[in-house]
Amino acid sequence: MDCLVIGAGVSGLSCAVRLLEAGHSVKLVSESFSPDTVSDTAAAIWYPFLVQPVEKTDRWGVDTYRELMRIMHESPEAGISMRLGREYLRKVVPSPGWSSEITHFRLLDPSEVAKGYVHGWEFESPIIEMPLYLPWLMRLVRELGGIIETATVASLGDIEADVIVNCTGMGARELCDDERLEPIRGQVIYLKQDPGIGQFDQQPDTLTYTIPRSDVTVLGGTAQVGDWNLEISEADEENILAKCEELWPELDRANIVGRAVGLRPSRYEVRLEKEVLGGQTIIHNYGHGGAGVTLSWGCADEVARLVEELGQS
Ligand SMILES: Cc1cc2nc3c(=O)[nH]c(=O)nc-3n(C[C@H](O)[C@H](O)[C@H](O)COP(=O)(O)OP(=O)(O)OC[C@H]3O[C@@H](n4cnc5c(N)ncnc54)[C@H](O)[C@@H]3O)c2cc1C
């Protein structure tokens, strides 16, 4: 089938790869490309966060975890590595549904739980270095025969293709007139210092993380719902540093080398479904909140399945 994928973030590029692998012809158009997408600001660790519905995101997440591990082994240049992390919680909650599906997960002994917290777990996850990973995905799309063009799509009705795959992230708010899609602002700091182990408090109100990449550690964060501000806020930076220093007292502010802000495309649930508009078939794949990288391959597989079904009908 002739597929037109809109969007060159992690969602669009992963879908383009899967559709090409399935033998479809793919053109990908996008207004912006790496390093200018939200996906570029992703920290990025595999960890389902700020995304719904859990019954689907757990499955998409586990499928993605496995695929990221495969890529790590087969394509070291993609920038993926496995690291240990510890999540701390202020109340005792059941372990996440995906906990039995990953390579390492254990509850922390009370003596290992950081001060101020009562519960926690240790997990092993892929860390995806987006400055390497997104260009790698783009190269893969081209190698598999995909065509990549720069264009802004003003209306889904203007395009002719057997199927349109809509991976426009926050752009879908205007393109699909979808007001249930709203930004959750995230600010991060890049630090040239390795904490050894990543440390996390993933509750939106107290969000704190130290994510070690090979080049820098990404410190976060903020989760400001409905905030469109793309400027760096000094108050947010101070707040992030203070929270990270609580978990990592050795953090040295002299090692700060950069900062970034991005708007997570958040929705009450990921929109992954088929729609027929004026005779044109569209598969939407947007609204991945704080977990677009974490869900990318699971969602791309589902998009490819929906396209396959179209071919059979
Ligand atoms: C600070 C921060 C930290 C994060 N950390 C993590 C993490 O650790 N792990 C994780 O899994 N996720 C993380 N996320 C979330 C993740 O970044 C997003 O869920 C993900 O990037 C969404 O990807 P996407 O491809 O759907 O959207 P985007 O990356 O926004 O891509 C959308 C694409 O569509 C294009 N587009 C939009 N509208 C149009 C149009 N009308 N015409 C043509 N093109 C259009 C854009 O130019 C862009 O190329 C983080 C986000 C932030 C902000």
The ligand as a MOL file (V3000), in Angstrom:
LIG
                    3D

  0  0  0     0  0            999 V3000
M  V30 BEGIN CTAB
M  V30 COUNTS 53 58 0 0 0
M  V30 BEGIN ATOM
M  V30 1 C 11.5260 16.8110 29.0950 0
M  V30 2 C 10.9420 15.5590 28.5140 0
M  V30 3 C 11.4560 14.3220 28.8890 0
M  V30 4 C 10.9130 13.1490 28.3440 0
M  V30 5 N 11.4570 11.9610 28.7040 0
M  V30 6 C 10.9630 10.8180 28.1760 0
M  V30 7 C 11.5250 9.5620 28.5180 0
M  V30 8 O 12.4820 9.4950 29.2950 0
M  V30 9 N 10.9860 8.4430 27.9640 0
M  V30 10 C 9.9280 8.4950 27.0950 0
M  V30 11 O 9.4770 7.4400 26.6220 0
M  V30 12 N 9.3730 9.6780 26.7490 0
M  V30 13 C 9.8540 10.8330 27.2730 0
M  V30 14 N 9.2840 12.0360 26.9400 0
M  V30 15 C 8.0710 12.0390 26.0980 0
M  V30 16 C 8.4130 11.9320 24.6320 0
M  V30 17 O 9.3550 12.9320 24.3010 0
M  V30 18 C 7.1560 12.1100 23.7720 0
M  V30 19 O 6.1170 11.2490 24.2050 0
M  V30 20 C 7.4920 11.7520 22.3220 0
M  V30 21 O 8.5930 12.5130 21.8990 0
M  V30 22 C 6.3260 11.9770 21.3830 0
M  V30 23 O 6.8030 11.6180 20.0990 0
M  V30 24 P 5.9680 11.9020 18.7880 0
M  V30 25 O 6.7690 11.3730 17.6600 0
M  V30 26 O 4.5820 11.4040 18.9740 0
M  V30 27 O 5.8950 13.5080 18.7240 0
M  V30 28 P 7.0100 14.5770 18.3030 0
M  V30 29 O 8.3600 14.1920 18.7160 0
M  V30 30 O 6.4720 15.8930 18.7700 0
M  V30 31 O 6.9540 14.5500 16.7300 0
M  V30 32 C 5.8700 15.1100 16.0110 0
M  V30 33 C 6.3240 15.3560 14.5890 0
M  V30 34 O 5.1990 15.7890 13.8230 0
M  V30 35 C 5.5500 16.9410 13.0710 0
M  V30 36 N 4.3270 17.6930 12.8160 0
M  V30 37 C 3.4480 18.1870 13.7200 0
M  V30 38 N 2.4190 18.7810 13.1040 0
M  V30 39 C 2.6760 18.6680 11.7710 0
M  V30 40 C 1.9700 19.0840 10.6010 0
M  V30 41 N 0.7930 19.7200 10.6650 0
M  V30 42 N 2.5130 18.8050 9.3860 0
M  V30 43 C 3.7000 18.1640 9.2800 0
M  V30 44 N 4.3840 17.7420 10.3570 0
M  V30 45 C 3.8850 17.9840 11.5760 0
M  V30 46 C 6.5560 17.6540 13.9500 0
M  V30 47 O 7.3290 18.5620 13.1690 0
M  V30 48 C 7.3720 16.4670 14.4580 0
M  V30 49 O 8.3310 16.0760 13.5190 0
M  V30 50 C 9.8250 13.2130 27.4290 0
M  V30 51 C 9.3320 14.4600 27.0420 0
M  V30 52 C 9.8700 15.6230 27.5710 0
M  V30 53 C 9.3300 16.9410 27.1340 0
M  V30 END ATOM
M  V30 BEGIN BOND
M  V30 1 1 1 2
M  V30 2 1 2 3
M  V30 3 2 2 52
M  V30 4 2 3 4
M  V30 5 1 4 5
M  V30 6 1 4 50
M  V30 7 2 5 6
M  V30 8 1 6 7
M  V30 9 1 6 13
M  V30 10 2 7 8
M  V30 11 1 7 9
M  V30 12 1 9 10
M  V30 13 2 10 11
M  V30 14 1 10 12
M  V30 15 2 12 13
M  V30 16 1 13 14
M  V30 17 1 14 15
M  V30 18 1 14 50
M  V30 19 1 15 16
M  V30 20 1 16 17
M  V30 21 1 16 18
M  V30 22 1 18 19
M  V30 23 1 18 20
M  V30 24 1 20 21
M  V30 25 1 20 22
M  V30 26 1 22 23
M  V30 27 1 23 24
M  V30 28 2 24 25
M  V30 29 1 24 26
M  V30 30 1 24 27
M  V30 31 1 27 28
M  V30 32 2 28 29
M  V30 33 1 28 30
M  V30 34 1 28 31
M  V30 35 1 31 32
M  V30 36 1 32 33
M  V30 37 1 33 34
M  V30 38 1 33 48
M  V30 39 1 34 35
M  V30 40 1 35 36
M  V30 41 1 35 46
M  V30 42 1 36 37
M  V30 43 1 36 45
M  V30 44 2 37 38
M  V30 45 1 38 39
M  V30 46 1 39 40
M  V30 47 2 39 45
M  V30 48 1 40 41
M  V30 49 2 40 42
M  V30 50 1 42 43
M  V30 51 2 43 44
M  V30 52 1 44 45
M  V30 53 1 46 47
M  V30 54 1 46 48
M  V30 55 1 48 49
M  V30 56 2 50 51
M  V30 57 1 51 52
M  V30 58 1 52 53
M  V30 END BOND
M  V30 END CTAB
M  END
